[in-house]
Amino acid sequence: MSPFIKKLSDFASKINPKDLIYPGVVLLFIVAVSILFFIATKFIADNIDTAFSGDEGAGSSSLNMQNYTLVAKKLWITVEARKEAVAIPELPAVPSEAPATTTTQVLDKKAFTLNILNSTPKSGIAGTLASSLESAGFAKAKTGNEKTLYATTTIAIKESKSAITPPLLEIIRKTYPDAVSATSPETALFDVIITIGTK
């Protein structure tokens, strides 16, 4: 018998089976975690198209930016929002006849009901925005908190009350330049619901 094999057999005869329990449990744990990691990454890779989409319908490939931004923040990924240029079609020139007299209606800003919701962890910003809107001539707004974090400040306005959109956006964009407007259902409790986001 060679000296190496003799040393190996002597070493093996000195090992107590109880001494192998801890390393065996650790090895089993590492294998289980590796298998779970592999399964999770495969699942994410297979379903990445639907992970952030707003709709669950088949063929949906639109990205829900709000969900994407929340996940990116949790993973410490910086997200740069790209602003895409929108082409505005040119309207054909209309021959001018007699100048038309137009009557301008004065918009009663106090006639609109406002609700301002804060979706950020910063306290008091809904009240600050409500004060600045009130000083600009709008009705006193009801304030509160929104549980879902919004990436962008969103102004939801009933379609029948859309005349308020330009003056409202002008004031809000002084504080939140990326604010966007959306249409809310006519059944909403308020004419305008402003949800303050991180931008």
C-alpha positions in Angstrom: 0.0 0.0 0.0 1.4 3.4 -0.9 2.1 6.0 1.9 -0.6 8.4 0.5 -3.4 5.8 0.6 -2.3 4.6 4.1 -2.5 8.2 5.4 -5.9 8.6 3.7 -7.3 5.5 5.3 -5.9 6.5 8.7 -7.6 9.9 8.4 -10.9 8.3 7.4 -10.8 5.9 10.3 -10.4 8.9 12.7 -13.5 10.7 11.4 -16.6 10.4 13.6 -19.9 10.3 11.7 -21.4 12.9 14.1 -18.8 15.4 13.0 -20.3 15.3 9.5 -23.8 16.4 10.5 -23.2 20.2 10.6 -21.3 20.4 7.3 -24.0 18.2 5.7 -26.8 20.5 6.9 -24.9 23.6 5.7 -24.4 21.9 2.3 -28.0 20.9 2.0 -29.1 24.5 2.9 -26.8 25.9 0.2 -28.2 23.5 -2.4 -31.8 24.4 -1.5 -31.2 28.1 -1.7 -29.4 27.7 -5.0 -32.3 25.7 -6.4 -34.9 28.3 -5.2 -32.8 31.1 -6.7 -32.6 29.4 -10.0 -36.4 28.8 -10.1 -37.1 32.4 -9.1 -34.8 33.9 -11.8 -36.3 31.6 -14.4 -39.8 32.6 -13.4 -38.9 36.3 -13.6 -37.1 35.9 -16.9 -40.1 34.1 -18.4 -42.6 36.6 -17.1 -40.7 39.9 -17.4 -43.1 41.2 -20.1 -46.1 41.1 -17.8 -44.2 42.0 -14.5 -44.8 45.7 -14.9 -47.7 45.9 -17.3 -50.9 47.6 -16.1 -53.2 45.1 -17.8 -53.3 41.4 -17.2 -54.8 40.8 -20.7 -53.0 38.7 -23.3 -50.6 40.5 -25.5 -50.1 43.4 -23.1 -46.7 45.0 -23.5 -47.2 48.5 -22.1 -45.1 49.4 -19.1 -46.8 50.7 -16.0 -44.3 53.4 -15.2 -45.5 53.8 -11.6 -44.9 50.1 -10.7 -41.6 50.1 -12.6 -40.4 53.2 -10.6 -41.4 51.7 -7.3 -39.5 48.5 -8.0 -36.5 50.4 -9.3 -36.4 52.4 -6.1 -36.5 49.3 -4.0 -33.6 47.9 -6.0 -31.6 51.2 -5.9 -31.8 51.5 -9.7 -31.8 55.1 -11.1 -34.6 55.7 -13.5 -34.5 58.5 -16.0 -37.9 59.4 -17.4 -37.7 60.1 -21.1 -40.0 62.7 -22.5 -41.0 61.7 -26.0 -41.8 64.4 -28.5 -45.4 64.4 -29.7 -46.0 65.4 -33.3 -48.8 67.9 -33.5 -50.5 67.8 -36.9 -50.9 71.1 -38.8 -54.5 72.1 -39.5 -55.3 73.4 -42.9 -55.6 77.2 -43.1 -59.2 78.4 -42.9 -60.0 81.4 -45.0 -60.9 84.2 -42.8 -64.1 86.0 -43.5 -65.5 88.6 -41.2 -63.8 88.7 -37.8 -65.9 86.7 -35.4 -66.8 88.3 -32.1 -66.1 86.0 -29.3 -67.4 86.3 -25.8 -65.0 85.2 -23.1 -66.4 83.4 -20.1 -64.9 84.1 -16.8 -63.9 80.8 -15.1 -65.2 80.6 -11.5 -62.3 78.8 -9.8 -64.2 78.6 -6.6 -67.0 76.4 -8.3 -64.7 73.4 -8.5 -64.3 70.9 -5.7 -60.6 69.9 -5.0 -59.1 67.0 -3.2 -55.3 66.9 -2.7 -53.7 63.6 -1.7 -50.0 63.2 -0.6 -48.5 59.9 -1.7 -45.0 60.8 -0.5 -43.5 60.3 2.9 -43.0 64.0 3.3 -45.7 65.4 5.6 -47.5 68.7 5.1 -47.0 69.1 1.3 -50.7 68.6 0.6 -51.6 71.4 2.9 -49.0 73.6 1.3 -50.3 73.0 -2.2 -53.9 73.6 -0.9 -52.9 77.0 0.5 -51.2 78.1 -2.7 -54.2 77.0 -4.8 -56.5 78.9 -2.4 -54.4 82.0 -2.7 -54.6 81.7 -6.5 -58.4 81.9 -6.3 -59.5 78.3 -6.1 -61.9 76.8 -3.5 -60.5 75.5 -0.3 -59.2 71.9 -1.0 -59.7 68.9 1.2 -56.4 67.2 1.9 -55.4 63.7 2.9 -52.9 60.9 2.2 -52.7 58.3 -0.6 -51.4 54.9 0.4 -49.9 54.1 -3.1 -46.7 56.0 -3.9 -47.0 58.0 -7.2 -43.9 58.7 -9.2 -45.4 61.7 -10.9 -47.8 64.3 -9.5 -51.2 63.5 -11.2 -54.2 65.8 -11.6 -57.4 63.8 -12.3 -60.2 66.1 -13.6 -63.7 65.2 -14.6 -64.2 65.6 -18.3 -67.1 67.9 -17.8 -64.9 70.2 -15.7 -61.9 70.1 -18.1 -62.0 73.9 -18.5 -60.1 74.2 -15.2 -57.1 72.2 -16.5 -54.9 75.0 -18.0 -55.0 77.4 -15.0 -54.6 74.5 -12.5 -51.7 73.0 -14.3 -50.0 76.4 -14.6 -50.0 76.8 -10.8 -49.2 73.2 -9.9 -46.3 73.0 -12.3 -44.6 75.9 -10.5 -44.0 73.4 -7.7 -44.2 70.1 -9.5 -42.9 70.7 -13.1 -43.5 67.1 -14.3 -47.2 67.1 -13.2 -49.6 65.4 -15.6 -53.3 65.6 -16.1 -55.7 62.7 -16.5 -59.5 62.3 -16.8 -61.4 61.0 -13.8 -64.8 59.4 -13.9 -67.9 61.7 -13.7 -68.9 59.7 -10.6 -65.8 60.9 -8.6 -66.6 62.7 -5.4 -64.5 65.7 -6.4 -64.2 67.6 -9.6 -60.4 67.6 -9.3 -58.2 65.0 -7.4 -54.5 66.0 -7.2 -52.2 63.2 -6.1 -48.8 64.5 -5.2 -46.0 62.2 -6.4 -42.2 62.2 -6.0 -41.9 64.6 -9.0 
